[in-house]
Amino acid sequence: MLADACVKVPDDTDLRIACLISCGVITGIGAVVNRAKVEAGATMAVFGCGGVGLNVIQGGVLASAGKIIAVDRVPYKLELAEQFGATHFVNADREDPVQRIREITGGGADYAFEVVGFPALVRQAFASVRMTGTAIVVGVQPTGEDISVDGADLLRDRAIMGSWHGAARARVDFLWILDLYRQGKIKLDELISRFRPLDEINEAFEDMVQGKVARTVLVFD
């Protein structure tokens, strides 16, 4: 099983860049193209525009989604979302994201991705999709926490779907993502807000908690 997670890459691959694929990139893009299988022209909302959420947005671009609505509380992350291909932006500190998504989409998104790890946001994502829409849980939820929704909404053909690691097949997905990066169709360099030496790992975590970075890469030299 562990051997299946080992991926041979071309010798000229910059590992400081490629290291991003194995978690945040493949999880976000895979949630869209592998798990949800978003159709061309579909509308989608992304709750949380950190390192994984930005890749959900990239997945939407790859899938030719019609509208990609970015939701976050941090203006910097919404700016990044635009850079990565989002078409609409909702600051959840300033307006109700569910109501705004319904306005933008004319009744609700086809897909909504929760990429933070809060049960309350899963409920918001679920509430923001239209009849026959699907909410996809990408963020790691707290252990032991329940997610409850109105049963009547399920009867209206709405669905909640889990997504683990983008339903990825590492040896397959890693290489096509790397290939699309080489063609300029996927952004990886732009995900890296800064490099830090290993002894600044605590500072890197603090930057992440405060929403100052998309991704920090720790280097050993």
VOBA-1610 file (N, C-alpha, C; in pm, whole numbers, padded with zeros to 5 digits, always signed):
BEGIN
Met+00083-00120+00000Met+00000+00000+00000Met+00087+00125+00000Leu+00192+00125+00086Leu+00280+00241+00091Leu+00355+00257-00040Ala+00390+00144-00103Ala+00461+00153-00230Ala+00376+00221-00335Asp+00245+00203-00328Asp+00156+00266-00425Asp+00157+00418-00414Ala+00200+00471-00299Ala+00203+00615-00278Ala+00333+00678-00328Cys+00426+00596-00374Cys+00552+00647-00428Cys+00536+00675-00577Val+00572+00795-00617Val+00555+00835-00756Val+00690+00879-00814Lys+00732+00817-00924Lys+00854+00857-00990Lys+00824+00975-01081Val+00901+01082-01068Val+00881+01201-01149Val+01006+01223-01235Pro+00993+01301-01343Pro+01110+01328-01427Pro+01226+01387-01346Asp+01347+01358-01388Asp+01467+01398-01313Asp+01478+01550-01299Asp+01424+01624-01395Asp+01438+01770-01390Asp+01326+01838-01310Thr+01245+01761-01239Thr+01136+01817-01161Thr+01188+01892-01040Asp+01141+02013-01019Asp+01178+02091-00900Asp+01094+02039-00783Leu+01159+01969-00692Leu+01084+01906-00583Leu+01026+02008-00485Arg+01080+02128-00482Arg+01024+02232-00395Arg+00886+02274-00445Ile+00861+02254-00574Ile+00731+02284-00633Ile+00643+02160-00632Ala+00700+02048-00675Ala+00622+01925-00687Ala+00569+01876-00553Cys+00635+01912-00443Cys+00590+01865-00312Cys+00448+01912-00280Leu+00403+02018-00344Leu+00269+02069-00318Leu+00160+01975-00371Ile+00192+01898-00475Ile+00089+01819-00541Ile+00033+01711-00450Ser+00120+01648-00372Ser+00081+01527-00301Ser-00027+01549-00196Cys-00053+01671-00157Cys-00160+01693-00059Cys-00259+01797-00111Gly-00227+01924-00093Gly-00324+02029-00121Gly-00373+02033-00265Val-00283+02013-00359Val-00321+02026-00500Val-00408+01909-00545Ile-00363+01789-00517Ile-00437+01671-00562Ile-00569+01657-00487Thr-00572+01703-00361Thr-00695+01698-00283Thr-00799+01793-00339Gly-00758+01916-00371Gly-00850+02016-00421Gly-00896+01989-00563Ile-00802+01968-00653Ile-00838+01942-00793Ile-00915+01810-00804Gly-00869+01709-00732Gly-00934+01579-00738Gly-01076+01581-00687Ala-01104+01665-00586Ala-01241+01675-00534Ala-01338+01718-00644Val-01288+01800-00737Val-01372+01851-00846Val-01380+01751-00961Val-01264+01706-01009Val-01264+01627-01132Val-01282+01477-01108Asn-01235+01427-00993Asn-01248+01283-00965Asn-01374+01250-00887Arg-01400+01326-00781Arg-01509+01290-00691Arg-01643+01349-00735Ala-01650+01483-00746Ala-01776+01546-00785Ala-01804+01532-00934Lys-01697+01523-01013Lys-01711+01517-01159Lys-01796+01633-01212Val-01751+01752-01177Val-01822+01874-01217Val-01828+01885-01369Glu-01948+01916-01420Glu-01967+01925-01564Glu-01934+02064-01616Ala-01899+02072-01743Ala-01874+02202-01807Ala-01998+02289-01796Gly-01977+02414-01757Gly-02086+02510-01746Gly-02155+02509-01611Ala-02124+02414-01523Ala-02187+02406-01391Ala-02142+02523-01304Thr-02225+02556-01205Thr-02188+02659-01108Thr-02139+02592-00981Met-02037+02650-00919Met-01982+02592-00797Met-01936+02702-00701Ala-01952+02673-00573Ala-01908+02763-00468Ala-01800+02693-00387Val-01702+02770-00341Val-01590+02714-00266Val-01582+02788-00132Phe-01613+02718-00025Phe-01608+02775+00110Phe-01469+02751+00168Gly-01385+02854+00166Gly-01249+02844+00216Gly-01149+02846+00104Cys-01068+02952+00098Cys-00976+02972-00014Cys-00830+02968+00032Gly-00799+02870+00116Gly-00661+02846+00154Gly-00591+02759+00052Gly-00486+02690+00095Gly-00406+02612+00002Gly-00483+02504-00071Val-00583+02442-00006Val-00663+02340-00071Val-00777+02404-00151Gly-00843+02503-00093Gly-00954+02569-00161Gly-00913+02632-00293Leu-00793+02687-00298Leu-00746+02745-00424Leu-00734+02638-00532Asn-00706+02517-00491Asn-00696+02409-00588Asn-00831+02353-00626Val-00930+02365-00538Val-01067+02337-00579Val-01106+02434-00690Ile-01068+02560-00672Ile-01094+02660-00776Ile-01024+02622-00907Gln-00898+02581-00897Gln-00826+02537-01018Gln-00896+02418-01083Gly-00948+02328-00999Gly-01023+02214-01053Gly-01145+02260-01129Gly-01213+02365-01077Gly-01328+02421-01146Gly-01291+02479-01281Val-01176+02543-01286Val-01128+02597-01414Val-01101+02484-01513Leu-01034+02378-01465Leu-01005+02264-01552Leu-01133+02198-01602Ala-01237+02198-01518Ala-01364+02136-01556Ala-01452+02228-01638Ser-01405+02350-01664Ser-01481+02451-01740Ser-01612+02488-01671Ala-01607+02500-01537Ala-01725+02545-01463Ala-01765+02684-01511Gly-01895+02710-01513Gly-01942+02839-01563Gly-01919+02953-01465Lys-01951+02929-01338Lys-01927+03028-01233Lys-01858+02959-01117Ile-01753+03022-01066Ile-01679+02969-00952Ile-01680+03078-00844Ile-01757+03054-00739Ile-01778+03155-00636Ile-01687+03125-00517Ala-01598+03217-00486Ala-01505+03201-00375Ala-01563+03265-00250Val-01560+03193-00139Val-01611+03243-00011Val-01501+03234+00093Asp-01471+03346+00157Asp-01372+03347+00264Asp-01394+03473+00347Arg-01326+03479+00463Arg-01333+03596+00548Arg-01210+03685+00535Val-01107+03636+00466Val-00980+03707+00457Val-00967+03769+00319Pro-00963+03901+00307Pro-00953+03965+00175Pro-00835+03916+00092Tyr-00722+03891+00156Tyr-00603+03842+00084Tyr-00633+03710+00012Lys-00708+03622+00078Lys-00739+03493+00017Lys-00838+03508-00098Leu-00926+03605-00088Leu-01017+03630-00200Leu-00940+03687-00319Glu-00837+03764-00292Glu-00751+03814-00401Glu-00679+03696-00469Leu-00630+03603-00388Leu-00567+03484-00445Leu-00667+03403-00527Ala-00790+03394-00476Ala-00894+03318-00547Ala-00916+03373-00687Glu-00912+03504-00700Glu-00927+03564-00833Glu-00811+03524-00923Gln-00690+03524-00867Gln-00572+03486-00944Gln-00581+03342-00993Phe-00648+03257-00915Phe-00655+03115-00950Phe-00778+03080-01033Gly-00863+03178-01062Gly-00971+03153-01157Gly-01112+03170-01108Ala-01132+03212-00982Ala-01268+03236-00934Ala-01330+03352-01011Thr-01461+03345-01031Thr-01532+03448-01108Thr-01614+03542-01020His-01650+03497-00900His-01729+03577-00807His-01672+03560-00666Phe-01696+03661-00581Phe-01628+03664-00452Phe-01724+03707-00342Val-01721+03634-00230Val-01808+03663-00117Val-01724+03670+00009Asn-01724+03787+00073Asn-01659+03801+00203Asn-01761+03765+00309Ala-01742+03651+00374Ala-01842+03600+00469Ala-01852+03685+00595Asp-01758+03776+00616Asp-01767+03869+00728Asp-01863+03984+00698Arg-01889+04006+00571Arg-01967+04123+00531Arg-02106+04090+00477Glu-02128+03967+00435Glu-02259+03932+00381Glu-02285+03783+00402Asp-02411+03746+00396Asp-02452+03607+00413Asp-02412+03529+00288Pro-02319+03434+00301Pro-02272+03365+00180Pro-02380+03282+00112Val-02470+03221+00190Val-02574+03139+00130Val-02667+03225+00045Gln-02711+03336+00100Gln-02799+03427+00026Gln-02730+03481-00097Arg-02603+03519-00082Arg-02530+03577-00196Arg-02509+03474-00307Ile-02478+03350-00270Ile-02460+03245-00370Ile-02589+03221-00446Arg-02700+03221-00373Arg-02830+03203-00440Arg-02859+03317-00537Glu-02819+03439-00499Glu-02838+03553-00588Glu-02754+03539-00715Ile-02627+03503-00697Ile-02535+03494-00810Ile-02578+03385-00907Thr-02629+03274-00852Thr-02660+03157-00935Thr-02806+03150-00977Gly-02888+03239-00921Gly-03030+03234-00955Gly-03103+03119-00888Gly-03065+03090-00764Gly-03138+02986-00690Gly-03051+02887-00616Gly-02925+02881-00646Gly-02835+02789-00577Gly-02732+02730-00672Ala-02615+02698-00619Ala-02507+02642-00700Ala-02535+02495-00731Asp-02475+02447-00837Asp-02481+02304-00867Asp-02396+02225-00768Tyr-02283+02283-00730Tyr-02191+02218-00637Tyr-02140+02322-00538Ala-02121+02280-00413Ala-02058+02366-00313Ala-01956+02282-00236Phe-01836+02332-00226Phe-01726+02259-00162Phe-01691+02324-00029Glu-01695+02247+00079Glu-01651+02296+00209Glu-01506+02253+00226Val-01415+02352+00239Val-01273+02322+00237Val-01203+02380+00360Val-01274+02384+00472Val-01217+02439+00594Val-01211+02334+00704Gly-01324+02266+00726Gly-01328+02166+00832Gly-01416+02207+00947Phe-01524+02282+00920Phe-01620+02324+01022Phe-01758+02269+00987Pro-01822+02196+01078Pro-01957+02145+01050Pro-02055+02256+01011Ala-02043+02374+01073Ala-02134+02484+01039Ala-02118+02526+00894Leu-01996+02519+00842Leu-01974+02554+00703Leu-02026+02446+00608Val-02024+02322+00653Val-02084+02216+00571Val-02233+02244+00555Arg-02297+02285+00665Arg-02440+02316+00657Arg-02464+02435+00565Gln-02376+02535+00570Gln-02390+02649+00480Gln-02372+02605+00334Ala-02273+02522+00310Ala-02249+02474+00174Ala-02370+02397+00123Phe-02426+02312+00207Phe-02544+02235+00170Phe-02663+02326+00141Ala-02678+02431+00224Ala-02790+02524+00205Ala-02774+02608+00080Ser-02653+02617+00028Ser-02628+02705-00087Ser-02647+02637-00222Val-02674+02505-00223Val-02692+02436-00351Val-02840+02428-00385Arg-02867+02420-00513Arg-03004+02413-00563Arg-03057+02271-00549Met-03185+02251-00583Met-03239+02115-00593Met-03156+02036-00693Thr-03123+01915-00659Thr-03034+01824-00731Thr-02887+01864-00716Gly-02859+01968-00636Gly-02720+02009-00614Gly-02650+01921-00512Thr-02517+01933-00506Thr-02437+01849-00417Thr-02337+01934-00339Ala-02330+01910-00209Ala-02227+01970-00124Ala-02117+01865-00103Ile-01994+01904-00125Ile-01881+01812-00113Ile-01796+01853+00005Val-01775+01759+00098Val-01697+01786+00219Val-01552+01749+00192Val-01468+01852+00181Val-01326+01833+00155Val-01244+01859+00282Gly-01286+01959+00361Gly-01215+01992+00484Gly-01226+01881+00587Val-01118+01858+00661Val-01117+01754+00766Val-01197+01803+00885Gln-01305+01734+00915Gln-01395+01775+01023Gln-01341+01731+01160Pro-01373+01805+01266Pro-01328+01766+01400Pro-01379+01628+01438Thr-01295+01550+01501Thr-01333+01415+01542Thr-01452+01419+01637Gly-01551+01337+01609Gly-01667+01327+01696Gly-01777+01428+01670Glu-01753+01522+01579Glu-01854+01623+01549Glu-01956+01569+01450Asp-02083+01597+01476Asp-02190+01556+01384Asp-02224+01670+01289Ile-02272+01632+01171Ile-02322+01728+01073Ile-02470+01696+01050Ser-02557+01791+01081Ser-02699+01768+01064Ser-02756+01866+00961Val-02850+01816+00882Val-02918+01899+00783Val-03067+01869+00791Asp-03146+01956+00734Asp-03290+01937+00730Asp-03323+01820+00637Gly-03392+01721+00691Gly-03425+01603+00611Gly-03506+01635+00488Ala-03590+01739+00496Ala-03672+01776+00380Ala-03585+01818+00263Asp-03469+01879+00292Asp-03380+01920+00183Asp-03323+01798+00110Leu-03298+01690+00182Leu-03249+01569+00116Leu-03356+01513+00022Leu-03481+01527+00061Leu-03590+01478-00023Leu-03606+01561-00151Arg-03543+01679-00151Arg-03546+01763-00272Arg-03425+01735-00362Asp-03372+01616-00348Asp-03262+01570-00435Asp-03130+01642-00410Arg-03116+01706-00295Arg-02985+01758-00258Arg-02903+01645-00196Ala-02771+01656-00207Ala-02685+01548-00157Ala-02563+01606-00086Ile-02510+01528+00007Ile-02381+01558+00071Ile-02285+01444+00035Met-02167+01482-00011Met-02069+01384-00055Met-01935+01409+00013Gly-01873+01306+00063Gly-01739+01320+00120Gly-01634+01305+00012Ser-01517+01364+00037Ser-01406+01352-00059Ser-01276+01338+00019Trp-01211+01224+00006Trp-01086+01200+00077Trp-00969+01206-00021His-00880+01302+00000His-00759+01315-00082His-00792+01325-00231Gly-00907+01386-00261Gly-00944+01406-00400Gly-00972+01278-00476Ala-01010+01169-00402Ala-01033+01040-00467Ala-00918+01007-00563Ala-00797+01039-00518Ala-00681+01035-00608Ala-00619+00896-00619Arg-00566+00870-00736Arg-00477+00757-00761Arg-00340+00821-00782Ala-00258+00819-00680Ala-00137+00900-00678Ala-00051+00882-00804Arg-00029+00758-00842Arg+00063+00733-00955Arg+00007+00781-01088Val-00124+00799-01094Val-00187+00849-01216Val-00206+01001-01208Asp-00272+01046-01103Asp-00310+01188-01094Asp-00191+01280-01074Phe-00092+01235-00997Phe+00025+01318-00973Phe+00091+01358-01105Leu+00102+01262-01195Leu+00176+01287-01319Leu+00100+01375-01416Trp-00035+01359-01426Trp-00106+01448-01519Trp-00114+01589-01464Ile-00119+01602-01331Ile-00116+01736-01273Ile+00019+01802-01300Leu+00126+01726-01283Leu+00259+01779-01311Leu+00273+01815-01458Asp+00215+01735-01544Asp+00220+01762-01688Asp+00145+01890-01722Leu+00027+01909-01663Leu-00049+02032-01689Leu+00023+02154-01633Tyr+00094+02137-01523Tyr+00175+02247-01469Tyr+00283+02286-01570Arg+00348+02188-01628Arg+00454+02216-01725Arg+00399+02287-01849Gln+00271+02262-01879Gln+00206+02328-01993Gln+00150+02465-01956Gly+00161+02504-01831Gly+00109+02633-01787Gly-00040+02634-01761Lys-00101+02515-01746Lys-00245+02507-01727Lys-00285+02493-01580Ile-00188+02470-01494Ile-00212+02462-01350Ile-00106+02547-01281Lys-00149+02626-01184Lys-00058+02712-01110Lys-00005+02638-00986Leu+00126+02628-00975Leu+00188+02574-00855Leu+00279+02677-00789Asp+00361+02744-00869Asp+00451+02846-00813Asp+00372+02950-00735Glu+00256+02988-00787Glu+00176+03094-00725Glu+00115+03052-00592Leu+00113+02921-00565Leu+00063+02873-00436Leu+00161+02901-00322Ile+00287+02919-00357Ile+00391+02933-00253Ile+00404+03080-00215Ser+00359+03111-00094Ser+00370+03248-00045Ser+00512+03279-00001Arg+00580+03178+00053Arg+00719+03198+00092Arg+00786+03065+00122Phe+00918+03065+00117Phe+01000+02953+00161Phe+01056+02986+00298Arg+01068+02886+00384Arg+01128+02904+00516Arg+01222+02787+00545Pro+01328+02812+00622Pro+01411+02700+00666Pro+01335+02617+00769Leu+01378+02494+00789Leu+01307+02403+00877Leu+01294+02456+01020Asp+01394+02531+01066Asp+01386+02580+01205Asp+01285+02694+01222Glu+01218+02734+01114Glu+01110+02833+01125Glu+00973+02768+01106Ile+00965+02640+01138Ile+00839+02568+01118Ile+00727+02626+01203Asn+00759+02671+01325Asn+00654+02729+01411Asn+00600+02858+01351Glu+00688+02938+01295Glu+00643+03061+01230Glu+00556+03030+01108Ala+00592+02922+01038Ala+00513+02882+00921Ala+00372+02843+00962Phe+00360+02769+01073Phe+00227+02733+01122Phe+00148+02856+01165Glu+00214+02951+01227Glu+00147+03072+01273Glu+00096+03153+01154Asp+00178+03163+01049Asp+00134+03231+00927Asp+00008+03165+00870Met+00006+03032+00873Met-00109+02958+00819Met-00234+02985+00903Val-00219+02980+01034Val-00333+03002+01123Val-00390+03142+01106Gln-00303+03240+01084Gln-00347+03379+01070Gln-00394+03412+00928Gly-00387+03317+00837Gly-00433+03341+00701Gly-00342+03431+00620Lys-00213+03430+00653Lys-00120+03518+00583Lys-00062+03455+00456Val-00078+03325+00441Val-00013+03255+00329Val-00111+03157+00265Ala-00081+03122+00141Ala-00150+03010+00078Ala-00078+02882+00119Arg+00051+02877+00088Arg+00135+02766+00131Arg+00276+02819+00162Thr+00336+02762+00266Thr+00477+02785+00295Thr+00550+02653+00270Val+00662+02658+00201Val+00743+02540+00177Val+00868+02547+00265Leu+00889+02440+00344Leu+01007+02432+00428Leu+01121+02370+00348Val+01238+02434+00353Val+01353+02385+00279Val+01463+02348+00375Phe+01552+02260+00330Phe+01654+02206+00418Phe+01794+02263+00389Asp+01801+02367+00306Asp+01932+02424+00277Asp+01929+02575+00295
//
